[in-house]
Amino acid sequence: MKTQWLFMGFILLWMSGCTAVQVQQKSAVNFNDFRKFTFVKPDIQGNKNPLYRSGITDDMIQNAIAAELTKKDWFGMIINLTC
């Protein structure tokens, strides 16, 4: 009985790794024409759990993205949007 559950668990784990990833893109957009980027705070705040959403995590993600784009000769812009 125990080996049957172990076998079923193995099959479920194996099948969960067989998912396909689809990417949609618009081929008419030529990203070689763009050289500037910025980060804007969203109007909608999703998950408020600090384990999933924190200023430290946001800064780390933005810094990593900015570093990679800067390596590709993109220019970061600071935009202050106040209403």
N, C-alpha and C positions, 0 to 999 in steps of 0.2 A: 504494500500500500504506500509506503514511504517513497519507494523508487518511482511509483506512478506519479506522485505529486512533484517529485524532483524532475522527472521527464517533462511533465506539463509546464513546469516553470521554465525549463530550458527552452522549450518550443516557443512559449510566449516571449521570452527575452530575445530569442533569435528573430522572431517575426517582427518585433518592434524596431529592430535595426534595419528592416527592409522598406522603410518609407522613402518616398521620392520627394525631392525638393524641386519646386518649380520657380523660375524667376521670370518676371514679366518686365519688359523694357520697351520703350518706344524707340525704334531704330532711326527715326527721322531727326532725333536730337543729337547734335554733334557736340560732345563735351569738350572737344579741343578748343572751342571758341571761348570757353569760360576760364577765368584765372583768378577769381575772387571768391571768398567764402566768408560766412559769418554764422554765429549761433544766436538764435532768438529764443527767448523763454516762451513756452507755449501758454496759450490762454487757459487751457484745460489742464488741471492737475489730476493725474490719475491716482495711482496707488500712493497713499500717504504713509505707508509702513516704512520706517527709517532703515530697515534691513534691505529693502528693495530700492528705495529712493532717498538719496541724501546728497547734500551739496558736495561732499568729498568725492563721491562716486561720479557725479556729473562732471566735476572738474577734471578728474582723471580721464574720463572718456573723451571730453573735449580736448584736453591737452594731447592725448594720443592721436586723435583725428587731425588736429592742427599740425602736429609734428610730421605726420605722413604727407599731408597736403603741401606743407612747406617744402618738403624734400622734392616735390614734383613741381616746384616753382609757382605755387599758388600763393596768393596774398590774402592774409586775414584782415578783415575789416571789423571795427567796433561800431555798432549801431545802437544808440540809446533810443529806445521806443518808450516814451512816457505819454500817458494820456491824461 
